[in-house]
Amino acid sequence: MGIRTKSVHTGVYKDDSFNSVTTPIYPTSTFYFDALGKNKGYDYTRSGNPTRAALEENLAALEGGVGASATSTGMSAITAVLFLLKSGDHVIAGDDIYGGTYRLFDRVFPDLGVEFSFINMRDIDAVKAAVKDNTKMIWIETPSNPLLNIVDLAAVINVAKDNNCLSVVDNTFLSPYFQSPFEFGADIIVHSTTKYLNGHSDVVGGAIIYGNKELEEKGKFNVNALGVSQAPFDAWLVLRGVKTLGPRMEAHQESALAVAKFLESHKNVKKVYYPGLESHPQFDLIKKQQKGFGGMLSFELDTSQVACDHLFSKLEYFCLAESLGGVESLIEHPWLMSHSSMGEEGLKASGITEETIRVSIGLEDTEDLIADLKQALE
């Protein structure tokens, strides 16, 4: 099956009683036993639920994994993965990752004895140099949030394998439609399903997809033990949203490329970050490891000509809001919003400036989005 067919048909046909073409929702908290030690496969919804299991089946199929865990948020998925580590372990991560991930790595898990190194992961020599005797995981985010920097998946995952480290890839920005990290040997893939997989800005969720059965067993244990599994109705919403993943990603990308080209030519824009532009310094790598460019872009606003507040206040079709991947276009200021928890030092190290603007291109008419940006930039 192609990925669009998998999106529509995997994890769906679960109703033998009435032949429903949509997956039923099982909102029950508990399941009764036929006898001691005998049930229908489920006992308590935190531990397992038929609706959530259907979503997990779908997501594992889309990414090509052996199994998946659907979690309450993207951050709970990341947290559950980090609990595969123990005190004294070391993790290598990029210095330009999502602000919430950076906060967890910088301010929470070090208190539990886990050590982190934040490096320029585009420099493979820097990745190799960062490996220590206690390095157990390399955390990869590509494209990075919000500067759309690209990590060479094959090269970095090979470093992980050479040093017996787990390689974990956050595939949220591109979704399995445009990038397949397991094809490069990744061990685990994580998502914020809040974003493109659901695609409608009406639920928060996360996912862990496992590359082998041993990791699946450990990961599912952690998700259950930590109590971070996704509620049945939320899982149903994501399963509903993922059915249109293919056409949505194509539409996001078509408009994002047009908007990026418009911004690149505008006198009040200093620089545009978008993987679909040939001006992207890693364009050759992008063509090699991605199947598309996605719907996310960022740019540096010339604030000597247009103030950020002016830009945001004049826009009609772009909501000033965090998050991304929904049907509506969103715009935000990473320095003060999504990445503020990195602190000034971390922000500067990542390359984010006070003029950086992040944009999630929605499904509106491309011409309307460009016209809206044009009038706001004047």
Sine and cosine of phi, psi and omega as CSV:
sin_phi,cos_phi,sin_psi,cos_psi,sin_omega,cos_omega
0.00,0.00,0.62,-0.79,0.16,-0.99
-0.97,0.26,0.25,-0.97,-0.11,-0.99
-0.91,0.42,-0.55,0.84,0.03,-1.00
-0.94,0.35,-0.57,0.82,0.06,-1.00
-0.93,0.37,-0.67,0.75,0.06,-1.00
-0.87,0.49,-0.66,0.75,-0.02,-1.00
-0.85,0.52,-0.63,0.78,-0.09,-1.00
-0.99,0.13,-0.60,0.80,-0.24,-0.97
-0.94,-0.34,-0.22,0.97,-0.07,-1.00
-1.00,0.09,0.73,-0.69,0.03,-1.00
0.97,0.25,0.39,0.92,-0.15,-0.99
-0.95,-0.30,-0.78,0.63,-0.23,-0.97
-1.00,0.07,0.98,0.19,-0.09,-1.00
-0.93,-0.36,-0.06,1.00,-0.10,-0.99
-0.97,-0.23,0.99,-0.14,0.02,-1.00
-0.99,0.13,-0.27,0.96,-0.06,-1.00
-0.98,0.20,-0.68,0.74,-0.10,-0.99
-0.80,-0.60,0.01,1.00,0.04,-1.00
0.87,0.49,0.68,0.73,0.06,-1.00
-0.89,0.45,0.67,-0.74,0.03,-1.00
-1.00,0.05,-0.02,1.00,0.18,-0.98
-0.88,-0.47,0.45,-0.89,-0.04,-1.00
-0.94,0.33,0.75,-0.66,0.03,-1.00
-0.92,0.40,0.44,-0.90,0.12,-0.99
-0.99,-0.15,0.77,-0.64,0.07,-1.00
-0.93,-0.38,1.00,-0.01,-0.09,-1.00
-0.99,0.15,0.11,0.99,-0.04,-1.00
-0.91,0.40,0.56,-0.83,0.08,-1.00
-1.00,0.08,-0.45,0.89,-0.06,-1.00
-0.61,-0.80,0.25,-0.97,-0.04,-1.00
-0.76,-0.65,0.71,-0.71,-0.03,-1.00
-0.99,0.14,0.48,-0.88,-0.01,-1.00
-1.00,-0.03,0.59,-0.81,0.12,-0.99
-0.95,0.30,-0.51,0.86,0.05,-1.00
-0.22,-0.98,0.16,-0.99,0.03,-1.00
-0.83,0.56,0.83,-0.56,0.02,-1.00
0.98,0.21,0.14,0.99,-0.04,-1.00
-0.76,-0.66,0.91,-0.41,0.06,-1.00
-0.62,-0.78,-0.13,-0.99,-0.05,-1.00
-1.00,-0.08,0.33,0.94,0.04,-1.00
0.96,-0.29,-0.12,0.99,-0.02,-1.00
-0.69,-0.73,0.58,-0.81,0.04,-1.00
-0.80,-0.60,-0.53,0.85,-0.07,-1.00
-0.42,-0.91,0.71,-0.71,-0.20,-0.98
-0.91,0.41,-0.48,0.87,0.09,-1.00
-0.86,0.51,-0.61,0.79,-0.05,-1.00
-0.99,0.11,-0.48,0.88,0.00,-1.00
-0.04,-1.00,0.62,-0.78,0.00,-1.00
-0.55,-0.84,0.67,-0.74,-0.06,-1.00
-0.86,0.52,-0.60,0.80,0.00,-1.00
-0.93,0.38,-0.71,0.71,0.02,-1.00
-0.91,0.41,-0.61,0.79,0.03,-1.00
-0.89,0.46,-0.57,0.82,0.03,-1.00
-0.91,0.42,-0.68,0.74,0.05,-1.00
-0.90,0.44,-0.68,0.73,0.00,-1.00
-0.88,0.47,-0.61,0.79,0.07,-1.00
-0.88,0.47,-0.67,0.74,0.00,-1.00
-0.90,0.43,-0.75,0.66,-0.06,-1.00
-0.91,0.40,-0.62,0.78,0.05,-1.00
-0.89,0.46,-0.63,0.78,0.02,-1.00
-0.92,0.40,-0.66,0.75,-0.03,-1.00
-0.89,0.45,-0.63,0.78,-0.04,-1.00
-1.00,-0.02,-0.22,0.98,-0.04,-1.00
0.98,0.18,0.46,0.89,0.03,-1.00
-1.00,-0.07,0.10,-0.99,0.01,-1.00
-1.00,0.07,-0.28,0.96,-0.01,-1.00
-0.03,-1.00,0.10,-0.99,-0.05,-1.00
-0.49,-0.87,0.35,-0.93,0.16,-0.99
-0.84,-0.55,0.81,-0.59,0.10,-0.99
-1.00,-0.06,0.81,-0.59,-0.12,-0.99
-0.89,-0.45,0.16,-0.99,-0.12,-0.99
-0.92,0.38,-0.54,0.84,0.05,-1.00
-0.51,-0.86,0.18,-0.98,0.11,-0.99
-0.89,0.45,-0.63,0.78,0.00,-1.00
-0.93,0.38,-0.53,0.85,0.05,-1.00
-0.94,0.33,-0.51,0.86,0.10,-1.00
-0.90,0.44,-0.71,0.70,0.02,-1.00
-0.89,0.46,-0.67,0.74,0.01,-1.00
-0.87,0.49,-0.70,0.71,-0.01,-1.00
-0.89,0.46,-0.61,0.80,0.03,-1.00
-0.91,0.41,-0.66,0.75,-0.03,-1.00
-0.92,0.40,-0.39,0.92,0.05,-1.00
-0.97,0.24,0.06,1.00,0.23,-0.97
-0.97,0.26,-0.25,0.97,-0.02,-1.00
-1.00,-0.07,0.14,-0.99,0.06,-1.00
-0.72,-0.70,0.22,-0.97,0.02,-1.00
-0.84,0.54,0.73,-0.68,-0.03,-1.00
0.98,-0.18,-0.20,0.98,0.02,-1.00
-0.98,0.18,0.37,-0.93,-0.06,-1.00
-0.83,-0.56,0.64,-0.77,-0.01,-1.00
-0.83,-0.56,0.68,-0.73,0.12,-0.99
-0.98,-0.21,0.76,-0.65,0.00,-1.00
-0.65,-0.76,0.34,-0.94,0.07,-1.00
-0.95,0.32,0.42,-0.91,0.00,-1.00
-1.00,0.04,0.05,1.00,-0.06,-1.00
-0.79,-0.61,0.56,0.83,-0.03,-1.00
-0.99,0.11,0.13,-0.99,0.02,-1.00
-0.81,0.59,0.63,-0.77,-0.09,-1.00
-0.87,0.50,-0.61,0.79,0.02,-1.00
-0.92,0.40,-0.62,0.79,0.06,-1.00
-0.92,0.40,-0.70,0.71,0.02,-1.00
-0.86,0.52,-0.69,0.72,-0.01,-1.00
-0.88,0.48,-0.69,0.72,0.01,-1.00
-0.89,0.46,-0.67,0.74,-0.03,-1.00
-0.95,0.30,-0.56,0.83,-0.13,-0.99
-1.00,-0.01,-0.47,0.88,-0.18,-0.98
-0.82,-0.57,-0.15,0.99,-0.03,-1.00
-0.92,-0.40,-0.87,0.49,-0.10,-0.99
-0.95,0.32,-0.42,0.91,0.13,-0.99
-0.86,0.50,-0.52,0.86,0.05,-1.00
-0.93,0.37,-0.30,0.96,0.05,-1.00
-0.99,-0.12,0.11,0.99,0.10,-1.00
1.00,-0.06,0.15,0.99,0.04,-1.00
-1.00,-0.08,0.73,-0.68,-0.07,-1.00
-0.98,-0.21,0.59,-0.81,-0.02,-1.00
-0.77,-0.64,0.59,-0.81,0.15,-0.99
-0.85,-0.53,0.81,-0.58,0.03,-1.00
-0.97,-0.24,0.88,-0.47,-0.12,-0.99
-0.73,-0.68,0.18,-0.98,0.15,-0.99
-0.98,0.21,0.99,-0.16,-0.11,-0.99
-0.98,0.21,-0.07,1.00,0.12,-0.99
-0.97,0.24,-0.27,0.96,0.01,-1.00
-0.99,-0.13,0.98,-0.19,-0.09,-1.00
-0.90,0.44,-0.49,0.87,0.06,-1.00
-0.92,0.39,-0.58,0.81,0.06,-1.00
-0.92,0.39,-0.59,0.81,0.05,-1.00
-0.89,0.45,-0.75,0.67,-0.01,-1.00
-0.88,0.48,-0.65,0.76,-0.03,-1.00
-0.93,0.36,-0.42,0.91,-0.04,-1.00
-0.98,0.18,-0.24,0.97,-0.04,-1.00
-0.93,0.36,0.74,-0.67,0.05,-1.00
-0.87,-0.50,0.10,-0.99,0.04,-1.00
-0.88,0.48,-0.49,0.87,-0.05,-1.00
-0.98,-0.18,0.19,0.98,0.03,-1.00
-0.94,0.33,0.83,-0.56,-0.07,-1.00
-0.85,-0.52,-0.19,0.98,-0.06,-1.00
-0.45,-0.89,0.63,-0.78,0.18,-0.98
-0.88,-0.47,0.85,-0.53,-0.08,-1.00
-0.99,-0.17,0.87,-0.50,-0.10,-0.99
-0.90,-0.43,0.79,-0.62,0.12,-0.99
-0.83,-0.56,0.92,-0.40,-0.02,-1.00
-0.52,-0.85,0.79,-0.62,-0.12,0.99
-0.89,0.45,0.45,-0.90,-0.05,-1.00
-0.98,0.21,0.36,-0.93,-0.04,-1.00
-0.93,-0.36,0.91,-0.41,0.24,0.97
-0.93,-0.36,0.10,0.99,-0.19,-0.98
-1.00,-0.01,0.03,1.00,0.09,-1.00
0.83,0.56,0.57,0.82,0.15,-0.99
-0.96,0.27,0.50,-0.87,-0.09,-1.00
-0.92,-0.39,0.76,-0.65,0.09,-1.00
-0.99,-0.13,0.71,-0.70,0.05,-1.00
-0.95,0.30,0.98,-0.19,-0.11,-0.99
-0.87,0.50,-0.75,0.67,-0.05,-1.00
-0.87,0.49,-0.70,0.72,-0.06,-1.00
-0.92,0.39,-0.72,0.69,-0.05,-1.00
-0.95,0.32,-0.63,0.77,0.02,-1.00
-0.91,0.42,-0.56,0.83,0.08,-1.00
-0.90,0.43,-0.61,0.79,0.08,-1.00
-0.88,0.47,-0.68,0.73,0.02,-1.00
-0.87,0.49,-0.72,0.70,-0.02,-1.00
-0.91,0.41,-0.64,0.77,0.00,-1.00
-0.90,0.44,-0.39,0.92,-0.06,-1.00
-0.91,-0.43,0.30,0.95,0.05,-1.00
0.82,0.57,0.67,0.75,0.04,-1.00
-0.96,-0.29,0.47,-0.88,0.16,-0.99
-0.97,0.25,0.67,-0.74,0.12,-0.99
-0.95,-0.31,0.83,-0.56,-0.02,-1.00
-0.86,-0.51,0.77,-0.64,-0.04,-1.00
-0.88,-0.47,0.83,-0.55,0.17,-0.99
-0.99,0.11,0.93,-0.36,-0.10,-0.99
-0.96,-0.27,0.36,0.93,-0.11,-0.99
-0.88,0.48,-0.69,0.72,-0.13,-0.99
-0.91,0.43,-0.61,0.79,-0.09,-1.00
-0.98,-0.19,-0.43,0.90,-0.07,-1.00
0.94,0.35,0.26,-0.97,0.03,-1.00
-0.91,0.42,-0.21,0.98,0.02,-1.00
-0.94,0.35,-0.57,0.82,-0.07,-1.00
-0.93,-0.37,-0.12,0.99,-0.01,-1.00
-0.44,-0.90,0.66,-0.75,-0.04,-1.00
-0.79,-0.61,0.99,0.10,-0.08,-1.00
-0.86,0.50,-0.49,0.87,0.02,-1.00
-0.90,0.44,-0.43,0.90,0.04,-1.00
-0.91,0.42,-0.34,0.94,0.00,-1.00
-0.98,-0.21,0.08,1.00,0.08,-1.00
0.99,-0.12,0.23,0.97,0.01,-1.00
-0.87,0.49,0.48,-0.88,0.03,-1.00
-1.00,0.01,-0.64,0.77,-0.06,-1.00
-0.64,-0.77,0.59,-0.81,0.13,-0.99
-0.85,-0.52,0.69,-0.72,0.08,-1.00
-0.87,-0.50,0.44,-0.90,0.04,-1.00
-0.65,-0.76,0.53,-0.85,0.42,-0.91
-1.00,-0.03,0.97,-0.25,0.00,-1.00
-0.95,0.32,-0.18,0.98,0.14,-0.99
-0.79,0.61,-0.53,0.85,-0.18,-0.98
-1.00,0.04,-0.88,-0.48,-0.18,-0.98
-0.93,0.36,-0.54,0.84,-0.05,-1.00
-0.89,0.46,-0.68,0.74,0.11,-0.99
-0.99,0.14,-0.80,0.59,0.21,-0.98
0.98,0.17,0.13,0.99,-0.09,-1.00
-0.78,-0.63,0.17,0.99,0.08,-1.00
0.83,0.55,0.52,0.85,-0.03,-1.00
-0.82,-0.57,0.20,0.98,0.04,-1.00
-0.35,-0.94,0.49,-0.87,0.16,-0.99
-0.94,-0.34,0.60,-0.80,-0.01,-1.00
-0.14,-0.99,0.20,-0.98,0.04,-1.00
-0.62,-0.79,0.14,-0.99,0.02,-1.00
-0.48,-0.88,0.57,-0.82,0.15,-0.99
-0.86,-0.50,0.82,-0.58,0.07,-1.00
-0.91,-0.41,0.74,-0.68,-0.17,-0.99
-0.97,-0.24,0.63,-0.78,0.00,-1.00
-1.00,0.02,-0.24,0.97,0.06,-1.00
-0.48,-0.88,0.26,-0.97,-0.12,-0.99
-0.92,0.38,-0.56,0.83,0.00,-1.00
-0.89,0.45,-0.70,0.71,0.04,-1.00
-0.92,0.39,-0.60,0.80,0.04,-1.00
-0.87,0.49,-0.70,0.71,-0.01,-1.00
-0.88,0.47,-0.71,0.71,0.00,-1.00
-0.93,0.38,-0.67,0.74,-0.04,-1.00
-0.91,0.41,-0.69,0.73,0.01,-1.00
-0.91,0.41,-0.58,0.81,0.08,-1.00
-0.87,0.50,-0.72,0.70,-0.01,-1.00
-0.89,0.46,-0.69,0.72,-0.02,-1.00
-0.87,0.49,-0.68,0.73,0.02,-1.00
-0.93,0.37,-0.72,0.70,-0.05,-1.00
-0.91,0.42,-0.61,0.79,0.00,-1.00
-0.98,0.18,-0.29,0.96,0.01,-1.00
0.96,0.30,0.60,0.80,-0.08,-1.00
-0.93,-0.37,0.31,0.95,0.01,-1.00
-0.94,0.33,0.39,-0.92,-0.09,-1.00
-0.99,0.13,0.60,-0.80,0.04,-1.00
-0.92,0.39,0.50,-0.86,-0.07,-1.00
-0.84,0.54,-0.70,0.71,-0.04,-1.00
-0.92,0.40,-0.65,0.76,0.05,-1.00
-0.89,0.45,-0.65,0.76,0.05,-1.00
-0.89,0.46,-0.63,0.78,0.02,-1.00
-0.90,0.43,-0.63,0.77,0.03,-1.00
-0.89,0.46,-0.68,0.74,0.02,-1.00
-0.92,0.40,-0.65,0.76,0.02,-1.00
-0.89,0.45,-0.59,0.81,0.09,-1.00
-0.92,0.40,-0.70,0.71,-0.05,-1.00
-0.92,0.39,-0.61,0.79,-0.11,-0.99
-0.92,0.39,-0.32,0.95,0.00,-1.00
-0.88,0.47,-0.47,0.88,-0.01,-1.00
-0.97,-0.23,0.29,0.96,-0.06,-1.00
-0.81,0.58,-0.76,0.65,-0.07,-1.00
-0.85,0.53,-0.87,0.49,-0.01,-1.00
-0.88,0.47,-0.53,0.85,0.04,-1.00
-0.91,0.41,-0.72,0.69,-0.03,-1.00
-0.89,0.45,-0.61,0.79,0.05,-1.00
-0.89,0.45,-0.67,0.74,-0.01,-1.00
-0.94,0.34,-0.66,0.75,0.07,-1.00
-0.83,0.55,-0.74,0.68,-0.07,-1.00
-0.91,0.41,-0.68,0.73,-0.02,-1.00
-0.85,0.53,-0.72,0.69,-0.01,-1.00
-0.95,0.30,-0.63,0.78,-0.02,-1.00
-0.87,0.49,-0.66,0.75,0.01,-1.00
-0.90,0.43,-0.68,0.74,0.01,-1.00
-0.91,0.42,-0.67,0.74,0.01,-1.00
-0.91,0.41,-0.66,0.75,0.00,-1.00
-0.88,0.48,-0.67,0.74,0.02,-1.00
-0.91,0.41,-0.62,0.78,0.05,-1.00
-0.89,0.46,-0.74,0.67,-0.03,-1.00
-0.89,0.45,-0.61,0.79,-0.03,-1.00
-0.89,0.46,-0.45,0.89,-0.03,-1.00
-1.00,-0.10,-0.04,1.00,-0.09,-1.00
-1.00,0.08,0.67,-0.74,-0.08,-1.00
-0.92,0.40,-0.39,0.92,-0.04,-1.00
-0.99,-0.14,0.22,0.98,0.06,-1.00
-0.89,-0.46,0.83,-0.56,-0.05,-1.00
-0.99,0.17,-0.63,0.77,-0.10,-1.00
-0.37,-0.93,0.54,-0.84,0.03,-1.00
-0.84,-0.54,0.70,-0.71,0.07,-1.00
-0.94,-0.34,0.94,-0.33,0.06,-1.00
-0.41,-0.91,0.78,-0.63,-0.08,-1.00
-0.90,0.44,-0.33,0.95,-0.03,-1.00
-0.99,0.10,-0.11,0.99,0.02,-1.00
-1.00,0.07,0.72,-0.70,0.03,-1.00
-0.91,0.41,-0.28,0.96,0.05,-1.00
-0.97,0.23,-0.20,0.98,0.04,-1.00
-0.88,0.48,0.78,-0.62,-0.09,-1.00
-0.89,0.46,-0.27,0.96,-0.01,-1.00
-0.91,-0.42,0.51,0.86,-0.12,-0.99
-0.87,0.50,-0.61,0.80,0.01,-1.00
-0.90,0.43,-0.67,0.74,0.04,-1.00
-0.91,0.41,-0.63,0.77,0.01,-1.00
-0.85,0.53,-0.73,0.69,-0.01,-1.00
-0.91,0.42,-0.47,0.88,-0.04,-1.00
-0.97,0.23,-0.66,0.75,-0.17,-0.99
-0.92,-0.39,-0.14,0.99,0.03,-1.00
-0.93,-0.37,0.49,-0.87,0.06,-1.00
-0.99,-0.13,-0.04,1.00,0.01,-1.00
-0.12,-0.99,-0.05,-1.00,-0.13,-0.99
-0.94,-0.35,-0.30,0.95,0.05,-1.00
1.00,0.08,-0.05,-1.00,-0.08,-1.00
-0.93,-0.38,0.18,0.98,-0.02,-1.00
-0.97,-0.24,0.65,-0.76,0.12,-0.99
-0.53,-0.85,0.34,-0.94,0.09,-1.00
-0.69,-0.72,0.32,-0.95,0.06,-1.00
-0.47,-0.88,0.35,-0.94,0.06,-1.00
-0.99,-0.15,0.90,-0.44,-0.01,-1.00
-0.99,0.12,0.69,-0.72,0.10,-0.99
-0.98,0.18,1.00,-0.04,-0.10,-1.00
-0.97,0.26,-0.10,1.00,0.14,-0.99
-0.96,0.27,-0.29,0.96,0.00,-1.00
-0.94,-0.33,-0.61,0.79,-0.03,-1.00
-0.68,-0.74,0.86,-0.51,0.03,-1.00
-0.96,0.27,0.52,-0.86,0.01,-1.00
-0.84,0.54,-0.70,0.71,0.00,-1.00
-0.87,0.50,-0.62,0.79,0.02,-1.00
-0.90,0.44,-0.74,0.68,0.00,-1.00
-0.84,0.55,-0.78,0.62,-0.07,-1.00
-0.90,0.44,-0.62,0.78,-0.07,-1.00
-0.95,0.31,-0.41,0.91,-0.07,-1.00
-1.00,0.01,-0.29,0.96,-0.07,-1.00
-0.95,0.30,0.66,-0.75,-0.02,-1.00
-0.97,-0.22,-0.62,0.79,-0.11,-0.99
-0.97,-0.24,-0.10,0.99,0.03,-1.00
-0.96,-0.29,0.87,-0.49,0.06,-1.00
-0.99,0.14,0.72,-0.70,0.11,-0.99
-0.97,0.22,0.99,-0.13,-0.12,-0.99
-0.34,-0.94,0.47,-0.88,0.12,-0.99
-0.98,0.20,-0.01,-1.00,-0.09,-1.00
0.98,0.20,-0.03,-1.00,-0.11,-0.99
-0.17,-0.99,0.15,-0.99,0.14,-0.99
0.99,0.11,0.10,0.99,0.00,-1.00
-1.00,-0.02,0.01,-1.00,-0.03,-1.00
-0.95,0.30,-0.40,0.92,0.01,-1.00
-0.99,-0.11,0.52,-0.85,0.02,-1.00
-0.98,0.20,0.68,-0.73,-0.01,-1.00
-0.83,-0.56,0.50,-0.87,0.05,-1.00
-0.65,-0.76,0.57,-0.82,-0.03,-1.00
-0.41,-0.91,0.15,-0.99,-0.07,-1.00
-0.90,-0.44,0.99,-0.10,-0.10,-0.99
-0.81,0.58,-0.60,0.80,-0.05,-1.00
-0.85,0.53,-0.65,0.76,-0.06,-1.00
-0.97,-0.25,-0.18,0.98,-0.10,-0.99
-0.87,-0.50,-0.99,-0.13,-0.20,-0.98
-0.88,0.48,-0.48,0.88,-0.09,-1.00
-0.89,-0.45,0.22,0.98,-0.08,-1.00
-0.88,0.48,-0.48,0.88,-0.03,-1.00
-0.93,0.37,-0.20,0.98,0.04,-1.00
-0.95,0.32,-0.33,0.94,-0.06,-1.00
0.97,0.23,0.34,-0.94,-0.09,-1.00
-0.86,0.51,-0.65,0.76,-0.02,-1.00
-0.90,0.44,-0.72,0.69,0.01,-1.00
-0.91,0.41,-0.62,0.78,0.02,-1.00
-0.89,0.46,-0.72,0.69,-0.01,-1.00
-0.91,0.42,-0.63,0.78,0.01,-1.00
-0.90,0.44,-0.54,0.84,-0.04,-1.00
-0.98,0.19,-0.32,0.95,-0.04,-1.00
0.99,-0.16,-0.01,1.00,0.06,-1.00
-0.97,0.25,0.70,-0.71,0.02,-1.00
-0.86,-0.50,0.10,-1.00,0.05,-1.00
-0.96,0.29,-0.10,0.99,0.05,-1.00
-0.97,-0.23,0.02,1.00,-0.01,-1.00
-0.97,0.25,0.78,-0.63,0.04,-1.00
-0.86,-0.52,0.77,-0.64,0.03,-1.00
-0.96,-0.28,0.66,-0.75,-0.06,-1.00
-0.77,-0.64,0.75,-0.66,0.16,-0.99
-0.96,-0.29,0.92,-0.39,-0.06,-1.00
-0.99,0.14,0.81,-0.59,-0.03,-1.00
-1.00,-0.01,-0.49,-0.87,-0.10,-1.00
-0.94,-0.34,0.31,0.95,0.07,-1.00
-0.94,0.34,0.18,-0.98,0.08,-1.00
-0.88,0.47,0.73,-0.68,-0.04,-1.00
-0.84,0.55,-0.68,0.73,-0.03,-1.00
-0.88,0.47,-0.60,0.80,0.02,-1.00
-0.93,0.38,-0.64,0.77,0.01,-1.00
-0.91,0.41,-0.69,0.73,0.01,-1.00
-0.91,0.41,-0.68,0.73,0.02,-1.00
-0.88,0.47,-0.63,0.78,0.00,-1.00
-0.90,0.43,-0.73,0.68,0.03,-1.00
-0.90,0.44,-0.62,0.78,-0.04,-1.00
-0.88,0.48,-0.73,0.68,-0.03,-1.00
-0.94,0.34,-0.51,0.86,0.00,-1.00
-0.97,0.24,-0.45,0.89,-0.03,-1.00
-0.99,0.13,-0.22,0.98,-0.05,-1.00
-0.99,0.16,0.00,0.00,0.00,0.00
